[in-house]
Amino acid sequence: MKKIVSLIIALALCLGLCACGAAGTTAATGTDSASASSKPSNRLEEIKSRGYIEVATEPYFVPFEFIDSAKTGDEQYVGVDIEIAKYIASKLGVELRIVPLEFSAVLAGITTGKYDLAISALAYSPAREENMNMSEGYYFEEDSGGYGFLVRSEDKDKYTSLDSLKDAVVVTQSGSVQESLVNDQVKAYKEFKRVSSMTDGFLMIGEKKADVCVCDVQNGQLYADANPGYSLCVTDFRFTVDESMEGTRIGIPKGEQELTDFVNQCVEELIAQKKITGWYSQYSDYAKSLGIK
Amino acid sequence: MTKLVNLWIKYYPVFLRGLGGTLALAGITVFFGSILGVLIAMMRMSKLRGLRGIAGVYTAVLRGTPILLQLYFFWLGLPKIVPVKLSDTTCIVVALVVNSSSYVSEIIRAGIGAVDKGQWEAARSIGLSESHVMRKVIMPQAIKNILPALGNEFIVMVKETSLASVFFVGELMTAYQSVQSTTFLAIQSLTIVGIIYLALTCVLSKCVSLFEGRLRVSD
C-alpha cells in the first residue's frame, strides 16, 4: 500500500514538474514578446539598442571560419565568415560577439532564436528555409569548384559518377547541404554514414572506414594536401546543384524580416566590392600557414 | 611520429589551456555537485515522504537520461527560465553540476547506508540523541566510504566534461577540435589529447588510492 501511495506521489510530482516547466517557458516567452513589443519592435532594433550582435559559428571549417590558436578571445576566430560578421556589426555600429559551437548546435541556436545570426558557411536547403530565414547567397560554388567526392587515390577512377556509388560506403556531415545532395541525387549506395564534422568524414576515408566523402572540393583538397600519408584525392565528378539552391548563406531567426533585409543589403555590398572572393584566397593561405611542415 | 612531435611543439599551449579548462570544469562541477548532492541525499533520507519523493524523481531523471541530452536541454532551456542573461558556459556548468549532484547524492546515501545498523542501535541505547548519533557515530564512519568515491566521481567528471566540447566550453576535446580543424591532422591531435587524459586519470586514481589507504589506517 505504502509503495503504491509513494508511486502515485512520485507520478504527481513528475507531472507537476512538467507543468511547471511548461508554464515557466510560456511565461518567459510571453514576457519576451511583451517586452519586444513595448521597446524594440524587432530583432534588428533590439540588436541596436543592446549594442552587440551575437553570431553563432562552428569554427572548424577552413577557410570560412577557423581558429588561430596564437591569438586569444574573439580575435582568435578568423576567416571569410568572420570578416562578413565584422562588416555587418560595423555597419550596425554594434559590438560583434562570436559564439563558437558545434554545427548542429549552431543550427539549433538559430532556429530557437537564441542567437542573432548564424554565419557558418550554411548552404541552402528547403528544410533549412522552413525553420529559419536565409539571406541571399554570398559565396557561390563556381568560385570554389562545387561539391564532389574525396576518395583514396587508388579509387580515383572507380568513383566518377553517381551510379558508381552503389558499392561504396558514403559519408558526409550530418545536417549539411552535402547530406541533402546525397539524399536527393544518389539512388543507390552500400551504406550512408553521417558524421558531426566534415574532417571526421575525411578521416574515415583515410582510415578506410568509408570509401567516398561527399564534400566541398576545395575543402577536401586542402585536407588531402595536409595528409599526404593517406594519399587522398578529389575525383573529377561534380554534383549539379539547382540554381535556386546555390550559394552559401547567412541564417537568421525565423520571421525577422527587417534583419534579413539588412543582412541582404550587406551581402550585396560585399559582393559588389568583390570582397568575399578576396577574403577567400587570403584566408586559404592563412590557414596553410597554421599547419605544420 | 615526427608530425605528432611537431604538432605538440607548435600547439602545446592550446592543449595545456584545454587541460586547465578540463580540470577547472571537473573541479567546479564536483565541488558544487557535492554541495547540492548533500542536500539531495538529505532529502532522500528525510522522514517526510514528499521530500523523499522529489529527491527520488530528481535522481531517477538525471541518472536515467544521457548527459549530452541534459547539456542540450540546459543550454536551450535555462536561459528561458532564468531572467538574467547567462553565458553558454554557465548553462553547461549548471547542467554538469546538476548531473553530478545526482550521482554524489547516491554516493553519500550508499556511504551512510554501508555503516552497520548495529552502530546506530548501540549509540541510541546508551542514550545519545538522534542528531548526536548521526554527527558523532555514523558520519565519521560514512566519510571513509564517501571520500574515495567522490575522488572517483571527479575522475569520471574529467572524462564527462569532454561532451561540453559541443558547446565550445574550453576544455581538452575543444582543444583537439580547434587544432585538428586548422591543421587537418586528426589522428595526431587525438593521440596527444588521449595521452593527456590518460596521464591525468592515472595520476588522479593513484592519488585516490593513496588517500584511501590513509583512511583505512584506523581500521
Interface residues (C-beta under 8 A of the other chain):
Chain A: V5 S6 I9 A10 L13 C14 L17 G21 G24 T25 A28 T29 P59 Y60 F61 V62 F66 I67 D68 S69 V99 P100 L101 E102 S104 A105 A108 T112 K114 S197 T199 D200 F202 L203 L222 Y223 A226 N227 A287 L290 G291 I292 K293
Chain B: K3 N6 L7 K10 Y11 P13 V14 R49 G50 R52 G53 I54 G56 V57 Y72 W75 L76 G77 P79 K80 I81 D88 S165 V166 F167 F168 Q177 S178 V179 Q180 S181 T182 T183 F184 L185 A186 I187
